[in-house]
Amino acid sequence: MRSVKDTIDQFNRDENTASRTSPHASRFTPNAALVIFGKAPIAGQVKTRLCPPLTPDEAATLHGSFLLDMLERTKTAVSKLKLPMDRYVACAPSASHVFFQIMEERQGVRLIDQIGDDLGARMAQAFSTMFARGYARVLIVGTDVPTLPIDHFTQALAMLETHDLVLGPSRDGGYYLIGLRQATPELFAGIPWSSERVLAMTVERATSLGLTAVTIAPWRDVDTIDDLTALIEAAASDSSKSKTDRTFSARTAGVLQLLAKRLRARA
């Protein structure tokens, strides 16, 4: 399997044939921001719940491919589908990491650091940063949803016209997307992150704060080996479609195919 460095190098070679967008270039200033929460694909620090049966290097390569998927898909949504939002990556461990520096240059995203002791604090800080920059609507999305349709972002932005909070439920009781119209740090305090109660408690907290909340369609993220198995099966089915109709990127489909072979061998 390719190392993370090999994956990034290949991505850079592919991007050399495409136009480069300055991370700060824009013909207009959208009133919405999309913040992609991403970790650098460092072995032993990402997708650890998949190890074992995956090795730390395999988990890091998978995570890196997911993050590239989100960057590529949202870049297309903004440049070709004219989705009116600026894209940011909230980076861990730091925006200074070489992976994120490459993404800033190649993908036209802006970078901020993840700041806070837990996920809730980091999201609250990201929202506060975006609203301080003048955005009226802000979405945060994770990277573990490589097949998420772009119209989920369109729906979420539209719902923020009439609601204070929008949530994209995941099948494990959490959420893969959250959007707000104003900074609300109280929404994130005291939530048991990585539990099946995250979504329900967030909705309860929103109600107690007087926020109007709405959900978009649920989607499955990839946290456990069962999630990965389901994704491998979906990718195998997707490969039978014509190239223009496929949901998975060729990169992620290849990674999943190789992981499937290795998991069968280990079993």
N, C-alpha and C positions, 0 to 999 in steps of 0.2 A: 504493500500500500504506500502511496505517496506520503511523504512527510508534510507537515504544515507548510514548511518553507517551499517545498516543491509545488504545493497547491497555490500558494501566493505567487510564485514565479510564473506558473502557467497562466494564472489570471492576468498578471502584468503583460505577458506576451500577447494574450488575446486582446487586451485593452489597447495595445499599441496600434491596432488596426481600426480602432474606433475613435470618434472625436472625443476630446478631453474637455470636461466642463470645470471651470474654476469653482472651488467650493463656495465662493462668495459672489459669483456672478448670477444676476437675475434681472430680467426685463421688468419685473414688478415685484412688489413685496406682498406675499400672501399674508392673510391674517391668521393662518393656521400653521402649526408646526407638528411634525411627526418626530418623536424621539425613539430611536431604536436602542433598546438596552442590550449592550453586547459586552462579552468578555473576550479578551484576546485568547486565541486557541492555544493555550499552554497546557501541555500534558500534565495530568494530575490535578488541574485546577478547574476543569470544565467537564460536564456530563459525568460526574463521578458516580452517580447512582446507576450508571450503566456498566460500572467496573467492579467486579467481573459481571458478565463474561467478556466484555470488551477490554482491551488493554488501554492504559491511559493515552497512548499515542493514537490509537484508533478512535477513541472518544474525542480527542482534540481535533482530529482531522474531520470527523463528522460535524462537530460544532462549527468549525471554520467554514465548512461548505454551507451549512445552514445560514450562517451570518452573511456570507457572500450572496446567497439566494435572496435574502431580504433586501440587501443593498441594491442588487441588480433589478429586482422586481419593482421596488419603489422608485428607482431611478427612471425606469421605463414609464411608470405611472405618471411621474411628474413631467418628463420631457415629451412623451408621445401622446399620453392620454390627457395631459394638461390638468392633472390633479393639483389643486391650488394649495400647496403646502411646502414649507421649507423642511429639509431633512437634516436631522442631527443624529449623531451616535453618542450615547452616554457610555463612556468607556471605563472598563475595569481591566487591569489595575490602574491604568492611567492613559490619558490621551496622548502621552508622549511615546507610548509603545510603538515600535516600528510597524506593526500590523495596521494600527489605526492611522498612522501617518501615510501609509500607502493608500489606505481606503479614502482618506481625505483628498489626496491628489487624484486618484483614478475615478472615484465614484461621485465626486462633487458633493460630499457631505461635510457638515460642520461638526466639530468635536467639542464635547464637554466631559468633564470627569464625573464619575459616580461618586457622590459624597454622602456618607451616612453609615451608621453602624449596622443597619439591616436593610432589607429590600424596601420596606415601607419608608424609611427615612430617606433612602436614595431617590425613590420616586417623588416624594414630597419636595425634595430639593430640586429635582429636575423640573417639576411643574413651576416652582417658584422662579427658577432661572428663566424659563421661557416666558412667563407672564411679565416678568420684569423687563424683558426685551420687547414687549409691546404686542405679543400675540394674543388674539381673542379666543382662540380654540387650540387646545393642545392634546395630542394623542401620544400615548406611550405604548409600544408593542415590544414583545420579546422576539427571540430569534428561533424558537423551537417549533415554528409553524411554517415549514418550507412550502406547503401547498396552499397557504391562505390566499383566497381570491382577493384581488385588488379592490373589488367592489365593496368589501367589508370596510375599507378605509373611507370610501365614498359615503357609505351609509352612516358610519360613525360621525363623520364631519357634518352631514346633514342633520343628524339627530341632535347635535350640539347647538343647532340654531334654536331649538325649542326646549332643550333639557340641560340641566346643570352637569349631569354625569352620564356617560355611556360606558358600558362594560361588554366585553366579548368573553362569554363564559367558556372555560375549558372543561373537559369531561371529567376532570379529577376534583372538581369543586373549587377551583381557582379561576383565574381569568388570564387570557393571553393578550388582552388589549384593555386600556382604560383611557377615557378622555374626560377633560374638564373644561369649564369656561372661566374658572377662577382658582387661584391657589387655595387649597383647603388641607393644610397639614393634619388637621384633626382626623381626617378620613383614614389616615394610615397608621395612627398610633394604636398600639395594643392588639394588632391583628396577628394571629398565629400563622405566620408565613409557612408555606409548604405543607399546609394541612387542608383537609377537605372542607373546612369551614370558611375559607378566605372569601369566597364570593358572597355567601350568605351574610357573614358578619359585615362585609363592606356595604351591602345594601341596607342592613339594619342601621349601620352608622350613618349612612347618607340620609336615611329617613329621620333619624334623631337630630341631624344638623339642618333639616329643612330643605335638603337638596332634592330636586326632581331627577329620578334615575330611570334609565331605559337600557335594555340589552339588545345586542345584535345576535346573529346566529352563532351557536356554539361551534367550537373547532377543537380538534384533538392536538395537544402539544406532545412533545416527546421527552418524557421524564424517566420512564421505566422501561425495562426490557420488553414488557408487553406492548408498550407504545411503539418501540422500535420494530418489533415483529410485525405489527399492523402496518407500519410505514413501509417496510420491506415488501410486504404483500401488495400494497397499493402501488409501489414503484414497479413491481413486476407486471402488474396488470396494465399500468400506464404505458409500458414499453411496447405494447401491441398496437398502440394508436399511431396515427401518422405524426410526423415530427411537429407539425404546426398545431396539433391538438394536445400535445403532451403537457402535463402539469409540472412534472419534475424537470429540473435542469439536468443536462447531460452529466454534469459534474457530480451532483448528488445521486443521481441514478446509478452512476458507476461506483460510487463509494458504497451505496447500499447493496449493490450486487456482490461486491467483493466481501463485505461484512457477512452477507448471508452465507456465502461459501465457507468462510472461516468459522462461523458459528455452527454450521452443520458438521464440519470436520471436528470441532471441539466436543460436540455432543456425542 
